[in-house]
Amino acid sequence: MAGAPAMARAQTPEPPVVASVGDTPGGQPMGQSFLGVSLEYNALHMYTGRDPRHVDPVLIQLLRNLDPGQAPVVRIGGNSADFSWWPIKGTLPPVGIRYSLTNGWVRMTQAFAAKLRAKLIMGVNLAGGRPAIAAAEARAFLSGIGRQYLDGFEIGNEPDLYSTSVWFTDRRGRQFFARPPTYDFADYLLDVARWRAALPPVTFMGPALAQLTWLDNIDQIKAAEPGTPMVTAHRYPLRACPTPPTSPQFATIPNLLSDTSSSGLAQRMAPFVSLVHSRGLQFRVDELNSVSCSGKRGVSDTFASALWMLDTLFNLADVGVDSVNVHTLPGAAYELFTISHKSTTWQAFVHPEYYAMLMFAQAFPPGAQLLPVTEPGGPVKIWATRAPDGHTRVVIINKDASNVQTAQVTVPGAGGPATLDWLRASSVLATSGVTLGSQSFGSATRTGLLQPAQLSPITAVGGTYSVELPAGSAVMLTQ
């Protein structure tokens, strides 16, 4: 049996989890640029810097790690898409506007995209109610950033919430909404038609939904926008906004580690993913993280969020989601990395979720396919892939925060040398000290690179690998 780290020895092992991996790959092969990030307009410079000649090299490397050798897709939008504008001479901005885009911002974004060799999905303002604002933004982006770096434009952000979510609050504390209470999907389509008539020729992606119900109207979306290649939606299993403590969406670690927040999240999406695919469109979750409303300290920033992220990414791929952008925002509890800059030196503290994203990228490279896994229910989750390089990789996640779990996994072709690559921390509550392959970015990385992983050898007995997992940990077995 492969030994668990010493910190877990005092924990009581549970009865073994017995699982088997099938030999026939299923589902669509992993596409290029599956895993990207989502950034806000008003916070982009906190990651990239403001000098186009010196784009933050640590950020660039951290993003390249997630899509090695590929062209990462970065989404710039979120709430800031609807409170930003490109100033129009002689025109006052709508009252909800609080961030002005500039030539400097555009130059910085162009330099960032060029350095990363990225494709950008960019949101343009819909909440302000003026098509001319979106048109001015789109023209500025096309001329200043360049069409070669633009994957497409989203018109607005979460328009299905325009009638219920506060767009801005005035000095007297009065709250205003972007649209009236009667605003519905039909009104949204009318808005899109008006905005598209004002925009230069660009690829439209959307609708950037908070909920999924509007996707029942996918035929109307496709009829209105026949050139749309991709549908986008957002997912957060839990809420930091006011939520009853008895709700399964209340932000706690047990709720985050529950099946409802990972497999449940994906299964609720599955019918809509199938519907979108049946119409010849791709489905991108272009804003994903653990807890909405900027997350919750003690939940979103803990190692529990890494275990949730790893399992959720596999679940999303399993139901056919084509690609994902994980949202990060400076100061948010779910931030992926905290960047600091002094003179010409950049450094970053890397938060737990990023480590999970990195393990997923390693376990499920482009061209790989999922292998079927037969396993019992419970806190141990097992995923397996076979890649074009011929390697089979099995990821085992112990989401039990208190107990050691032993997984006995039968894998086709087992018998040759295999290795274990551990993802672990001191507990699910840990906000630092995470390691992947016994390596860490530490309290500050100036390169964005991990040292080569220290792998543990493991040998199958009768075609079965036996792995003991500490409470709240994960491991990747490669053969």
N, C-alpha and C positions, 0 to 999 in steps of 0.2 A: 504494500500500500504506500502511495506517495504521502510523505509526511506533511502535515499542516504546520504553519508557522508556530513557533513556541508559545506565542501569546494566547493561543487557543487551547492549549493542552488541558487546562483546568476545566474547560467546559464539558458538559456531558453529551456524548454523541447520541444522536437519534438513531432509530433503526435505518438501515441502508435504503437509499433510493435506487431502485433497479430500473435501468433504462436501456433501450437499444436504438441504434442508429441504422436507418435503412441505406441501401446501396444505390437507389435510383433518384437522381436529383429531380426536383419539381419546382414549379413556379418560374417566373421570368429571371433570366440572368441579371446579376447586379449591373446596373448601368453606370456610365461615366458620371462623375460629379454628383453622386447621391447625397453626400453630406456637406452642407455649407452652413454659413451663419447668417443671421439677420441683424441689421444694425439700424440705428435711428439717425435721421438727418442731423439733428442738433448735437449729437454725441460722436459723430464719426471722427472728428478731429482729435478727440480724446484717445482714440486708438491709433490713428495714423500720424498724428502731428499736423502742423500747419505749413510745413515747408515741402513743396512738391519735389525738391531736389533730394530730400532725405526722408523718405517714407519709413516709418517704424519697421526696422528689419525683424524685430522679435515677433510682431504681429504677423508679418508676411510668412515667417517660418511656421508659426503655430497653425496658420490656415493651410499652408501647403502640406503639413503633416496629415491632415484629414483627407486630402485628395492628392496623394503623391503622383506626380507626372500627369496630372489632369488640369483642366481649366475650371477652377472652383466657381460656383455660382453664389454670389453674395446678394442678398436682398437688402435694399435700403428703403425703409418705410416705417411701418408701425404707426403709433399715434402721431408721430411727428410729421407724417405725410400730410396730415390734415390741419396742422397748425404752422406749416411752412409755406413760403411763397417766393417767387422770383419777382422782386419789385418792378412794377410797371410805372413808367414815368407819367406823372399827372394823375395817378390813381391811388386812392386810399385803400389799404388792405381791409378785408373783412375783420370784424371785431375779434374773431377767434384766432387770428394770426398772431404768433409771438416769436417767430424765427424767420429771419430774412436770409435767403441764399445769396451768395456773392460770387464774383468771378474767382476769388481766391478759393472758395469752397469747391467750385467746379474744377479748377486746376488741380487741387489736392486729390479730388476723387478720381480724376483722369490718371494722375500719377500712381495712385493706389491700384487702380484696375490694371494699368500697364505693368507695374512691378509684379503683381500677383498673376498676371495673365488671366484675369477673371472675366466672367460675364456678370452683368449687373441686372437685377430686377429692381426697378425704381417705381415708387409710388408717387402719384401726382395728386394735387389737392382736389377733392370732391366736396368736402364738408362746407367749404366757403361759398358754394353756390354760384360760382362764376367760372364758366368754361375758359374764359380768357386767361385765368390764372394758371390752369393746368397747361394750356397751350404755350404760355410763356416759359413755364418750367421745361416742358418737353423740348422746345426749340433750344433753350440754353444747354440742356443735357446733350442733345444731338450735336450741336456745334462745338461745345467745350469738352465733352468727354469722348465723343466719337461713337458712331453706330457700331463699330467693330467690338466695342466693349459692352453694348447694351443688349441684353437678352429680351427685354420686354418691359412694358409699363403696366402698373396696376392703377386703376382709377379709384382713388380713395382707399380707406382702411376700415374694414369691418362695417360696411354700410348697413348691414342688417341690424346694427345696434344704434344707428343714428337717431332713432326716435326715443330711445330709452337711456342712452349714456350721455352724460353731461359733456358738451363740447367745450364750454368755458363758463367761468363764474365771474361776474363783474365786481366792481369795487364795493358794491352794496351787498354782496353775497348772493345776488340773484343768479340762478342757474339757467343756462340756455342750451338748447339742443340743436344739432345740425339740421334736423328735419322735424316736421310735425308728427304728432302721435299716429296719424293715419299712413305714414310712409310705409310702403310695402315693396315687394319685388317688382311689380309693374311700374311703380314710380322710379325705382332704381334703373330699370331698363330704359325708361324715357330719359333719365339723366345721362346714362352712358351714351345714348344716341346723340344727345346735344354736345357732350364733351368730345366724342369722336369726330363730330363734324368740325370742331374747332382745332383739334390736334393735327399736327403734321402726320404723315403716314408712319405709323409705328406699330409694333406688335403688341396687341393687348393681351394681358393675362389677368385673371381674376376669378371670382369677385373678391378675394381676400376676406373670406367670411369668418366670423366668430363662431357661428352655429353652422349646422349642416343642412337645415331644412330647405333653404333656398335652392339647394342643388337638385331638388325634385324638378326644378324648372330648367334642367340642363338643355333640353331641346330648344327652349326659347333663347337661352344664352347663345347656343351654337347658331341658331337661325339669325339672331341679331348681329353676331360677331363671327362669321364663318371662318375667318382667318385665325381665330384663337387656338393656339396649340396646347394650352395648359390651363387647368383649373387650379386655383389656390385657395387654401383654407388654413385656419389656425387652430391649435390644440393646446390646452392647458388642463390637466386633470383636476387640479385643485385651485382654490381661490384664496387670496389674501384680502380681497375686498370683504366688507361685512357679510359673513356667512354664519348660519347657526352652527354651534359646535356639534350638534347631532347630525349634520349633513355629511354625506360621504365625500363632499368637496371641501370640507374644512381642512385647513392646512396643518396636518400632523404627519409625523414620520410613519406611524402605522397605516394611515390612509394612503400615503405615497407608495408604500411598499405593497399595498394590497393589489390583487389582480385587477380590480376595477380601474386602477390608474394606469395600467400597462396593457395587458391583453384586452381588458374591457374597453379602453380607449380605442384600440385598433379595431376591435370587432364592431363597435358602433359606427366606425367609418367604412367598414368593408362593403356594405351595400352601395354606398355612394361612390366608392372607388370603382367597383364593378360597373356601375351605371356610367360613370365618366369614361371609362375604358371602352365600353360598348359603343360609344359615340366617337371613338377614334382620338380621344384627347388624353393627355397625361394628367396625373394628379400629384400636385406638390403641396406638402405641408410646409408653407414658407414662413411660419412662425410657430415654434414649438418650445415649450419649457415646462417646468414642473408646477409652478404656481403663478397664476395671473396676478395682475396689479403689482408688478415688480417683485414678486416673490415674498417669502417669509423667512426671516433669520431663524436659525435653528432647525430649518427644514430644507429650504432650497439650496443652502450653502453647505450641507453636510454630505458625508459619504453615502448616506441613504439615497441622495439624489443621483449619485453615480450609478448605483445598482438599478434604480428606476430607469435612468437614461439608457443603459445598456440593454435591458430587457425590452424597453419600449421601442427602440430602434429596430430590433429584430422583429417585434410584433408588427410594426408598420410595414417593413419590407415583406413580411409574410402575407399580409392582406393585399399586397400589390401597389402600395404607395411608391411612386417613381422616384421621389427625391424629397429631401428635408432640409430646412434651414432652422437652426437652433438660435433662438433670440438671445442677445446679450446686450446689456445696458450698464454703463458705468454707475456704480452705486446700488444697483439692484441686488437683491439677495441671491438671484440666480445667475449672476455674472460669471462668464466662463473664465475670464482672466482679467486681472487688475493691472493696468499698464501705468508705469511711472517713467518720467523723462527728466533728465538733468543734463544740460549742455548737449553733448552729442551722444550721450549714453541712454539707451532704452533698456528697461527691464520689466518683467511681468511676474506676478504671482498667479499661478495656475490653480484654479479651483477644481473640486472633485469631479464635476460633470465632464470636464474636458478629458480627463483620463479615460472615462468610459467611452467617450466618442472615439478616442484614439484606439482603444481596444477593438471597438466595433469595426473601424476602418481596416484594421489589420486582419480581423477574422472574416470579413466579408468584402474582399477586394473585387474590382470590376471583373465581370465575366463569371464570378462564382455563383453557384446556385445552392439553395437550401436543400438539405437532405431531410427525409422524414425522421422524426424522433418519436418513439413510443415511451411514454413516461407516466408515472402516476401524478395525480394532482398534489399540490402542496407548495411550500416555499422555495423548493429547488427547481430552477428553470434550466432547461438544456436545449441548446441550439447547435446545429451542425451545418457546415457548408463544405462544398467541394469546389476548388478553384481550378482555373485553367492550368496552373502549374502542377496539378495532380495531387496537391496536398488536401487532406481532410482536416478540418479544424472544428473542434467541439468546444463550445463555450458553456460553462457550468456556473450558474449564479445561485448563491445561497442568500435568499432574501430574509431568512430567519435572523432576526437581530440578536437572539439570545443563545442559540444552540449550534454546536458543530453538526454538520450534516455529511454523511458519507454517500458518495455517488458511485455506483457500480454500473459502468456504461460499456455495453458491447458495441464495437465499431467494426465495420467490414474491413477486412485486410489487416486487422490488428496482429501484431507479432514482431514487426520491425521496431526500430528505435522511434521514440516519441518524446515530446518535451511538454513541460507545463510552464505557462507564463502567468504569474499571479497578479491580480488587481486587488489591493487590500489597503486597509487603514487600521488604526487602533480600535475603532468601533464605528457603527453607523452614525454616531454623533460627531465624528471627527470632521473638522473643517480644514485641516492641514495634515501633513504627514502621509499623504497618499503616495503609493508606489505602484508602478506598472513594470513587471519584469525586474522587481527589486530596485528600480531606478526612480528618481523623483526630480521634478523641476526645482524642488526646494522652495525656500522663501522668496527667491528671486532668480529668474533665468535671464541671462543676457543674450542667449542664442536661440531660444525656442526649441532646442533639440534635447532629446533624452539620450543618455549614454546607451550603448547596446545592452539589450536585456540580458539578465542573468537567468537562464532557463534551467529548470530542474528535469532530469531524465526520469522517464517512467516506462515500465515494461508491462505489457498486457499478460494476463494469465488466462489461457483458454479463450483468447479473443476479447477479454473483458479488462478494462482499466478500472482500478479502484482508487478514488481520490477523496481524501478527507478535507472538507472545506470548513474553515473557521466561521463562526457566526458573522454574517454580513460581509461576504467576500465573493470574489469571482475568479475563475481561472480559465485560460484557453489551452486546450490540449491540441497539439499539432502532430500529425503523423504523415 
